[in-house]
Amino acid sequence: MKLGPLWLKIQVACGDALAMGPGKADLLEAIITEGSISGAGRALGMSYRRAWLLVDEMNRCFDPVLVDTLKGGGLERGAKVSATGLAVLEAYREMEREAAAIAERPAYARLRTHIRDQPVTND
């Protein structure tokens, strides 16, 4: 998330893997809305393969898994964010909101006094 010139990006690690970050949280929300990994990927402008790899990495990092895939035909196919997935997503978004408070802290105000509006060009 961008707050003025401050970029905040919370990432949660699982060993060397990225278990959760802003893109994965967006993907979970898109799966909730779209009801499938492919639909979520399309909504976010990413390939099915990329969306599937992100879901796979999340599922390997959390117990129980965050996304249940539903095999078969008809209305019972697609993907569903599990109860654990909903809880993780809620906790992650809460962490983002809490982190945004950094922009109101005195240390950030002091740092901002030294930030240029644009980088100096090397002409």
LINRA-V386638 format. One record per residue. N is the residue number from 1. RES is the residue in one letter. PHI is phi as a letter, one per 40 degrees, with the letter a starting at -180 (NA if undefined). OMEGA is omega as a letter, one per 40 degrees, with the letter a starting at -180 (NA if undefined). Layout:
((N/RES/PHI/OMEGA) (N/RES/PHI/OMEGA))
This chain:
((1/M/NA/a) (2/K/b/i) (3/L/b/a) (4/G/g/i) (5/P/c/a) (6/L/c/i) (7/W/b/i) (8/L/b/a) (9/K/a/i) (10/I/c/i) (11/Q/b/a) (12/V/b/a) (13/A/c/i) (14/C/b/a) (15/G/g/i) (16/D/c/a) (17/A/c/i) (18/L/c/a) (19/A/c/a) (20/M/a/i) (21/G/a/a) (22/P/c/i) (23/G/c/i) (24/K/c/i) (25/A/c/i) (26/D/c/i) (27/L/c/i) (28/L/d/i) (29/E/c/i) (30/A/c/i) (31/I/c/i) (32/I/d/a) (33/T/c/a) (34/E/c/i) (35/G/g/i) (36/S/a/i) (37/I/c/a) (38/S/c/i) (39/G/c/i) (40/A/c/i) (41/G/d/i) (42/R/d/a) (43/A/c/a) (44/L/c/i) (45/G/g/i) (46/M/b/a) (47/S/c/i) (48/Y/d/a) (49/R/d/i) (50/R/c/i) (51/A/c/a) (52/W/c/i) (53/L/c/i) (54/L/c/i) (55/V/c/i) (56/D/d/i) (57/E/c/i) (58/M/c/a) (59/N/c/i) (60/R/c/a) (61/C/c/a) (62/F/b/i) (63/D/b/e) (64/P/c/a) (65/V/c/a) (66/L/c/a) (67/V/b/i) (68/D/c/i) (69/T/c/a) (70/L/b/a) (71/K/c/i) (72/G/h/a) (73/G/b/i) (74/G/g/a) (75/L/c/a) (76/E/c/i) (77/R/b/i) (78/G/h/a) (79/A/a/a) (80/K/b/i) (81/V/c/a) (82/S/c/i) (83/A/d/i) (84/T/c/i) (85/G/d/i) (86/L/c/i) (87/A/c/i) (88/V/c/i) (89/L/c/i) (90/E/c/i) (91/A/c/a) (92/Y/c/i) (93/R/c/i) (94/E/c/i) (95/M/c/i) (96/E/c/i) (97/R/c/i) (98/E/c/i) (99/A/c/a) (100/A/c/i) (101/A/c/i) (102/I/d/a) (103/A/c/a) (104/E/c/a) (105/R/c/i) (106/P/d/a) (107/A/c/i) (108/Y/c/i) (109/A/c/i) (110/R/c/i) (111/L/c/a) (112/R/c/a) (113/T/c/a) (114/H/b/a) (115/I/c/i) (116/R/c/i) (117/D/c/i) (118/Q/a/i) (119/P/c/i) (120/V/c/i) (121/T/c/i) (122/N/c/a) (123/D/c/NA))
